[in-house]
Amino acid sequence: MKREIMKREIMKKKLSDLQCEIGKIKDDVDDYTREYLSKMEKIIEEYKNKLDSNKMDESDGGTLGFRRAILEDDNLANIDSLYNAAVAVDKFYSQECREW
């Protein structure tokens, strides 16, 4: 049980780190990208809420898609800290969250 709680907390931390990276760049991008990032932030909040309420699905080895979402926008793909935060979320979910 304690290990499951730890996994949830680590996952929330990684999501928060990604959210922080998004916040750092939001003012420096065009309107379209800002809207795209806002949608991503809403998705992050939904995942954090699912973690809080123990309703987050287990990973079947797949990811949450944040890495891909960053790569879809050339301007975002070139921001290493944002890309790395997205990869950290997807990798942890894929590898460590196969069971809660």
C-alpha positions as semicolon CSV with decimal commas, in nm:
position;residue;x (nm);y (nm);z (nm)
1;M;0,000;0,000;0,000
2;K;0,277;0,243;0,090
3;R;0,456;0,175;-0,240
4;E;0,137;0,255;-0,431
5;I;0,102;0,586;-0,248
6;M;0,467;0,665;-0,325
7;K;0,411;0,597;-0,695
8;R;0,112;0,828;-0,699
9;E;0,308;1,104;-0,527
10;I;0,603;1,066;-0,763
11;M;0,367;1,075;-1,059
12;K;0,199;1,390;-0,925
13;K;0,542;1,551;-0,878
14;K;0,640;1,474;-1,236
15;L;0,311;1,616;-1,363
16;S;0,367;1,928;-1,150
17;D;0,718;1,963;-1,292
18;L;0,576;1,950;-1,644
19;Q;0,314;2,205;-1,548
20;C;0,588;2,432;-1,412
21;E;0,784;2,407;-1,738
22;I;0,470;2,500;-1,930
23;G;0,420;2,800;-1,703
24;K;0,774;2,922;-1,769
25;I;0,721;2,951;-2,144
26;K;0,353;3,042;-2,177
27;D;0,417;3,416;-2,202
28;D;0,686;3,372;-2,467
29;V;0,481;3,186;-2,729
30;D;0,220;3,283;-2,986
31;D;-0,153;3,269;-2,914
32;Y;-0,206;2,932;-3,083
33;T;0,074;2,768;-2,884
34;R;-0,045;2,934;-2,563
35;E;-0,392;2,784;-2,617
36;Y;-0,234;2,444;-2,690
37;L;-0,035;2,465;-2,366
38;S;-0,346;2,569;-2,171
39;K;-0,525;2,258;-2,294
40;M;-0,226;2,051;-2,190
41;E;-0,238;2,209;-1,843
42;K;-0,605;2,113;-1,810
43;I;-0,518;1,754;-1,899
44;I;-0,240;1,757;-1,639
45;E;-0,488;1,880;-1,375
46;E;-0,730;1,603;-1,471
47;Y;-0,457;1,344;-1,420
48;K;-0,358;1,496;-1,085
49;N;-0,722;1,485;-0,974
50;K;-0,746;1,121;-1,081
51;L;-0,435;1,044;-0,878
52;D;-0,584;1,220;-0,574
53;S;-0,907;1,024;-0,601
54;N;-0,735;0,691;-0,680
55;K;-0,905;0,676;-1,020
56;M;-0,595;0,688;-1,237
57;D;-0,580;0,396;-1,477
58;E;-0,286;0,160;-1,458
59;S;-0,040;0,173;-1,744
60;D;-0,033;-0,119;-1,982
61;G;0,313;-0,006;-2,086
62;G;0,175;0,287;-2,282
63;T;0,230;0,653;-2,210
64;L;0,007;0,952;-2,139
65;G;0,116;1,115;-2,464
66;F;0,289;1,426;-2,334
67;R;0,614;1,362;-2,521
68;R;0,426;1,327;-2,846
69;A;0,221;1,638;-2,772
70;I;0,541;1,840;-2,730
71;L;0,695;1,698;-3,047
72;E;0,390;1,794;-3,253
73;D;0,484;2,161;-3,220
74;D;0,829;2,245;-3,359
75;N;0,867;2,547;-3,131
76;L;0,794;2,339;-2,822
77;A;1,007;2,045;-2,933
78;N;1,313;2,271;-2,926
79;I;1,270;2,355;-2,556
80;D;1,480;2,091;-2,384
81;S;1,347;2,144;-2,031
82;L;0,986;2,111;-2,150
83;Y;1,062;1,805;-2,360
84;N;1,257;1,641;-2,076
85;A;0,972;1,701;-1,830
86;A;0,724;1,545;-2,075
87;V;0,951;1,244;-2,125
88;A;0,987;1,203;-1,747
89;V;0,608;1,187;-1,705
90;D;0,556;0,941;-1,988
91;K;0,850;0,720;-1,891
92;F;0,751;0,696;-1,525
93;Y;0,389;0,621;-1,609
94;S;0,483;0,362;-1,870
95;Q;0,740;0,179;-1,658
96;E;0,633;0,227;-1,297
97;C;0,254;0,259;-1,301
98;R;0,154;-0,080;-1,433
99;E;-0,016;-0,139;-1,101
100;W;-0,121;0,087;-0,816
